[in-house]
Amino acid sequence: MSGARHSLWLAGALLLAGALFLLLGAGVGSTGVDSVWRARTDPVAWQILWDIRLPRTAGAWLAGGLLGLAGALAQGLFRNPLADPFLLGSASGAALGVAVALTVFGSSAFATAWVVRLGLTGAAFAGAVLGVLLTLLLARGVQQTLRLLLAGVIVGVVLGAARDLLTAAAPDTLQAMQGFMLGSTGFVGWTACGVMGIVLGLSLVVSVGLGRVLDGLALGESTAISLGLPLAGVRLVLVGTLALATGAAVAQTGLIAFVGLAAPHLVRAIVKTTHARLLALSALMGGVLLMGADIGARWLVAPQELPVGVLTAVLGGGYLLWLMHRRRVGGGL
């Protein structure tokens, strides 16, 4: 019961932090808190608050939640604490999808109409799904975890090279691709929040329901099989959930590094719990991390803005270096 109580306390603290960040995010921008004070009487200030700042801050929470959940899923599925949501080729596939859309957009009127209907968000999501499907095809299913991991690395490298070739062939797309690669929550609206909210809810229900299988996998595949756990079917569902969560986040915010990797580590450093609770807490932790990074990206060099993906990479990389140093000193590495 102690672990469950600590998990509830942590969940409450993370929800409170998320609510505070949401209020703080409403006042951070080029016009500062002035838009908040004038929102009731000034339609422009209300539009800034309701149509830009609030959906952006809420979208950062949802995207961070998706990445945190996907990171915990990847680490449990591969039994590797360094696994992140992008291991199955989804990030490279999403980037390639955006590069293809941007390249085709400027090549013909027919292609322009197709891109307008699909949108860069749809192209990124389709590319992410394609990357995961290629990984599954190369790995010949999900039966062997190591083969799946290696296939994801190979697909990521190949799709990344294809993206670079397209960018080199169409240099006009370089600036737009750079924005996607660095990550941004600046264009997230309420529609995107709704999509990510639905995906996050479905992904949480499925993954938390299968948390017992991840607990069994942590003991080793032979032990999990001896316990009667249906590993093949469950692995496929978990990989699909991982791909869906990662693809939904990447499609809306671009490539934001380290949130999915650091969120489960932070949760484990605070509480020791089962995978079912770890998955939910990692989603909450990821949401708080990305909200805080998004607010920092808007505030640190205001009225200019830092790419949020750069800030998460610096903070996440610093945290993991500190974690490695602490474990080395303690004899853990």
C-alpha positions as CSV (number, residue, x, y, z in Angstrom):
1,M,0.0,0.0,0.0
2,S,3.0,2.3,0.6
3,G,3.8,2.3,-3.1
4,A,0.2,2.9,-4.1
5,R,0.0,5.8,-1.6
6,H,3.2,7.4,-2.9
7,S,2.0,7.0,-6.4
8,L,-1.2,8.8,-5.6
9,W,0.7,11.6,-3.9
10,L,3.0,12.0,-6.9
11,A,0.0,12.0,-9.3
12,G,-1.7,14.7,-7.3
13,A,1.5,16.8,-7.2
14,L,1.9,16.5,-11.0
15,L,-1.7,17.4,-11.6
16,L,-1.3,20.4,-9.4
17,A,1.9,21.4,-11.2
18,G,0.2,21.0,-14.5
19,A,-2.7,23.3,-13.4
20,L,-0.2,25.9,-12.2
21,F,1.8,25.8,-15.4
22,L,-1.5,26.2,-17.4
23,L,-2.2,29.4,-15.5
24,L,1.4,30.6,-15.9
25,G,1.4,29.8,-19.6
26,A,-1.6,32.0,-20.1
27,G,0.5,35.0,-19.0
28,V,3.7,34.3,-20.8
29,G,4.1,35.8,-24.3
30,S,5.2,38.8,-26.2
31,T,2.6,41.0,-24.4
32,G,3.1,39.5,-21.0
33,V,0.3,39.3,-18.4
34,D,-1.2,42.4,-19.8
35,S,-3.4,40.3,-22.1
36,V,-4.7,38.4,-19.1
37,W,-5.8,41.6,-17.3
38,R,-7.5,43.0,-20.4
39,A,-9.1,39.8,-21.6
40,R,-12.5,40.6,-20.3
41,T,-12.8,44.0,-22.0
42,D,-10.5,43.7,-25.0
43,P,-11.5,41.2,-27.8
44,V,-7.9,41.1,-29.1
45,A,-6.5,40.3,-25.7
46,W,-9.1,37.6,-25.3
47,Q,-8.3,36.1,-28.7
48,I,-4.6,36.0,-27.7
49,L,-5.4,34.2,-24.5
50,W,-8.0,31.8,-25.7
51,D,-6.8,31.0,-29.3
52,I,-3.0,31.1,-28.8
53,R,-1.7,30.8,-25.3
54,L,-4.1,28.4,-23.6
55,P,-4.3,25.8,-26.5
56,R,-0.5,26.0,-26.8
57,T,0.1,25.3,-23.1
58,A,-2.6,22.6,-23.0
59,G,-1.1,21.1,-26.2
60,A,2.3,21.0,-24.6
61,W,0.9,19.1,-21.7
62,L,-0.9,16.6,-24.0
63,A,2.2,16.1,-26.3
64,G,4.4,15.7,-23.3
65,G,2.0,13.2,-21.9
66,L,2.0,11.2,-25.1
67,L,5.8,11.2,-25.2
68,G,6.2,10.3,-21.5
69,L,3.7,7.4,-21.9
70,A,5.5,6.2,-25.1
71,G,8.9,6.4,-23.4
72,A,7.7,4.3,-20.5
73,L,6.2,1.8,-23.0
74,A,9.4,1.6,-25.0
75,Q,11.5,1.1,-21.9
76,G,9.2,-1.6,-20.6
77,L,8.8,-3.3,-24.0
78,F,12.6,-3.4,-24.8
79,R,13.6,-3.8,-21.1
80,N,16.1,-1.0,-21.7
81,P,16.2,2.2,-19.6
82,L,17.7,4.1,-22.5
83,A,14.9,3.3,-24.9
84,D,12.9,6.3,-26.1
85,P,9.7,6.7,-28.2
86,F,11.6,7.2,-31.5
87,L,13.3,3.8,-31.5
88,L,10.9,2.2,-34.0
89,G,11.6,4.6,-36.8
90,S,8.5,6.9,-36.1
91,A,10.6,10.1,-35.8
92,S,12.5,9.5,-39.0
93,G,9.3,8.5,-40.8
94,A,7.5,11.6,-39.6
95,A,10.4,13.8,-40.7
96,L,10.5,12.1,-44.1
97,G,6.7,12.6,-44.5
98,V,7.0,16.3,-43.8
99,A,10.0,16.6,-46.3
100,V,8.0,14.8,-49.0
101,A,5.0,17.0,-48.4
102,L,7.1,20.2,-48.5
103,T,8.9,19.0,-51.7
104,V,5.8,18.0,-53.5
105,F,4.0,21.2,-52.4
106,G,6.1,23.3,-54.7
107,S,6.3,21.0,-57.7
108,S,2.8,20.9,-59.2
109,A,-0.7,22.2,-58.8
110,F,-2.1,18.7,-58.4
111,A,0.4,18.0,-55.6
112,T,-0.4,21.3,-54.0
113,A,-4.1,20.4,-53.7
114,W,-3.1,17.0,-52.2
115,V,-0.9,18.6,-49.6
116,V,-3.5,21.2,-48.7
117,R,-6.0,18.4,-48.1
118,L,-3.6,16.2,-46.1
119,G,-1.6,18.9,-44.3
120,L,1.8,18.7,-42.9
121,T,0.3,17.2,-39.7
122,G,-1.2,14.4,-41.7
123,A,2.0,13.8,-43.6
124,A,4.0,13.6,-40.4
125,F,1.6,11.1,-38.9
126,A,1.5,9.0,-42.1
127,G,5.3,9.0,-42.2
128,A,5.5,7.9,-38.6
129,V,3.1,5.0,-39.2
130,L,5.1,4.1,-42.3
131,G,8.4,4.0,-40.3
132,V,6.9,1.7,-37.7
133,L,5.4,-0.6,-40.4
134,L,8.8,-0.8,-42.2
135,T,10.4,-1.7,-38.8
136,L,7.8,-4.5,-38.2
137,L,8.3,-5.8,-41.8
138,L,12.1,-5.8,-41.4
139,A,11.9,-7.5,-38.0
140,R,9.4,-10.0,-39.3
141,G,6.9,-9.3,-36.5
142,V,7.3,-8.6,-32.8
143,Q,8.4,-12.0,-31.6
144,Q,12.1,-11.0,-31.0
145,T,12.7,-7.9,-29.1
146,L,16.4,-7.5,-30.1
147,R,15.6,-7.9,-33.8
148,L,12.8,-5.3,-33.5
149,L,15.2,-2.9,-31.8
150,L,17.9,-3.3,-34.5
151,A,15.3,-3.0,-37.2
152,G,14.1,0.3,-35.8
153,V,17.6,1.6,-35.7
154,I,18.2,0.6,-39.4
155,V,14.9,2.1,-40.6
156,G,15.6,5.3,-38.7
157,V,19.0,5.7,-40.4
158,V,17.7,4.9,-43.9
159,L,14.6,7.2,-43.6
160,G,16.8,9.9,-42.2
161,A,19.1,9.6,-45.2
162,A,16.1,9.8,-47.5
163,R,14.9,13.0,-45.7
164,D,18.4,14.6,-46.1
165,L,18.4,13.8,-49.8
166,L,15.0,15.4,-50.3
167,T,16.1,18.4,-48.3
168,A,19.3,18.7,-50.4
169,A,17.3,18.4,-53.6
170,A,14.8,21.1,-52.5
171,P,16.8,23.6,-50.4
172,D,13.7,25.9,-50.2
173,T,12.3,23.4,-47.7
174,L,15.3,23.7,-45.3
175,Q,13.8,26.4,-43.1
176,A,10.5,24.6,-42.6
177,M,12.2,21.3,-42.0
178,Q,14.5,22.9,-39.4
179,G,11.4,24.1,-37.5
180,F,10.0,20.6,-37.5
181,M,13.2,19.0,-36.4
182,L,13.7,21.4,-33.5
183,G,10.2,21.0,-32.3
184,S,7.6,23.7,-31.6
185,T,4.3,24.0,-29.8
186,G,3.6,27.4,-31.3
187,F,1.0,26.2,-33.9
188,V,-1.0,23.9,-31.6
189,G,-4.7,24.8,-31.6
190,W,-7.8,23.4,-29.9
191,T,-8.4,20.9,-32.7
192,A,-4.9,19.5,-32.2
193,C,-5.5,19.4,-28.5
194,G,-8.7,17.4,-29.1
195,V,-6.9,14.9,-31.3
196,M,-4.0,14.4,-28.9
197,G,-6.4,14.2,-25.9
198,I,-8.4,11.3,-27.6
199,V,-5.2,9.5,-28.5
200,L,-3.7,9.9,-25.0
201,G,-6.9,8.6,-23.4
202,L,-7.0,5.5,-25.6
203,S,-3.3,4.9,-25.3
204,L,-3.5,5.1,-21.5
205,V,-6.5,2.7,-21.3
206,V,-4.8,0.1,-23.5
207,S,-1.2,0.4,-22.0
208,V,-2.3,0.5,-18.3
209,G,-4.5,-2.5,-18.9
210,L,-1.5,-4.4,-20.2
211,G,0.8,-3.2,-17.4
212,R,0.8,-6.7,-15.9
213,V,2.4,-8.1,-19.1
214,L,5.2,-5.5,-18.9
215,D,5.7,-6.6,-15.2
216,G,6.1,-10.1,-16.4
217,L,8.5,-9.1,-19.3
218,A,10.7,-7.3,-16.7
219,L,11.4,-10.7,-15.2
220,G,12.6,-12.1,-18.6
221,E,10.8,-13.6,-21.6
222,S,11.1,-17.2,-20.4
223,T,9.5,-16.2,-17.0
224,A,6.7,-14.3,-18.8
225,I,6.0,-17.3,-21.0
226,S,5.9,-19.6,-18.0
227,L,3.4,-17.3,-16.4
228,G,1.1,-17.9,-19.4
229,L,1.3,-14.4,-20.7
230,P,0.4,-14.0,-24.4
231,L,3.6,-12.2,-25.4
232,A,3.2,-12.2,-29.2
233,G,-0.3,-10.6,-29.4
234,V,0.4,-8.3,-26.5
235,R,3.7,-7.1,-28.0
236,L,1.9,-6.2,-31.2
237,V,-0.7,-4.2,-29.3
238,L,1.9,-2.4,-27.3
239,V,4.0,-1.6,-30.4
240,G,0.8,-0.2,-32.0
241,T,0.0,1.9,-29.0
242,L,3.6,3.2,-28.9
243,A,3.5,4.1,-32.6
244,L,0.1,5.8,-32.2
245,A,1.1,7.9,-29.2
246,T,4.5,8.9,-30.7
247,G,3.0,9.7,-34.1
248,A,0.2,11.9,-32.7
249,A,2.7,13.9,-30.6
250,V,5.3,14.3,-33.4
251,A,2.7,15.2,-36.0
252,Q,1.5,18.2,-33.9
253,T,4.8,19.4,-32.3
254,G,7.7,18.1,-34.4
255,L,10.6,16.2,-32.9
256,I,11.0,17.0,-29.2
257,A,13.9,15.1,-27.6
258,F,14.4,13.6,-24.2
259,V,10.9,14.1,-22.8
260,G,10.0,10.5,-23.4
261,L,13.4,9.3,-22.2
262,A,13.6,11.4,-19.0
263,A,10.0,11.2,-17.8
264,P,10.0,7.5,-16.8
265,H,13.5,8.0,-15.1
266,L,12.2,10.8,-13.0
267,V,9.1,8.8,-11.9
268,R,11.3,5.8,-11.0
269,A,13.6,8.1,-9.0
270,I,10.7,9.2,-6.9
271,V,8.5,6.1,-6.5
272,K,9.0,2.3,-7.0
273,T,5.8,1.0,-8.5
274,T,4.3,-1.4,-11.1
275,H,4.2,-0.7,-14.8
276,A,0.5,0.2,-14.8
277,R,1.1,3.1,-12.4
278,L,4.5,3.9,-14.0
279,L,2.8,4.4,-17.4
280,A,0.2,6.8,-16.0
281,L,2.7,8.7,-13.9
282,S,5.2,9.0,-16.8
283,A,2.4,10.5,-18.9
284,L,1.7,13.1,-16.2
285,M,5.5,13.7,-15.7
286,G,6.0,14.1,-19.5
287,G,3.2,16.7,-19.6
288,V,4.6,18.7,-16.8
289,L,8.1,18.6,-18.3
290,L,7.1,19.8,-21.7
291,M,4.8,22.5,-20.3
292,G,7.7,23.8,-18.2
293,A,10.0,23.7,-21.2
294,D,7.5,25.5,-23.4
295,I,7.0,28.3,-20.8
296,G,10.8,28.6,-20.5
297,A,11.2,28.7,-24.2
298,R,8.8,31.7,-24.4
299,W,10.2,33.5,-21.3
300,L,14.0,33.1,-21.3
301,V,14.7,35.4,-24.3
302,A,11.3,37.2,-24.6
303,P,10.0,38.7,-26.8
304,Q,12.0,36.2,-28.9
305,E,11.4,32.5,-28.5
306,L,13.7,29.5,-28.2
307,P,12.8,26.2,-30.0
308,V,11.3,24.1,-27.3
309,G,13.1,20.9,-28.6
310,V,16.5,22.6,-28.0
311,L,15.6,23.4,-24.4
312,T,14.3,19.9,-23.7
313,A,17.5,18.4,-25.2
314,V,19.7,20.6,-23.0
315,L,17.8,20.0,-19.8
316,G,17.2,16.3,-20.5
317,G,20.8,15.6,-21.6
318,G,22.0,17.4,-18.4
319,Y,19.8,15.3,-16.2
320,L,20.9,12.1,-17.8
321,L,24.6,13.0,-17.5
322,W,24.0,13.8,-13.8
323,L,22.1,10.5,-13.4
324,M,25.0,8.6,-15.0
325,H,27.5,10.3,-12.8
326,R,25.5,9.6,-9.6
327,R,25.2,5.9,-10.5
328,R,28.9,5.6,-11.4
329,V,29.8,7.1,-8.0
330,G,27.4,4.7,-6.3
331,G,28.7,1.7,-8.3
332,G,25.6,1.3,-10.4
333,L,27.4,1.7,-13.7
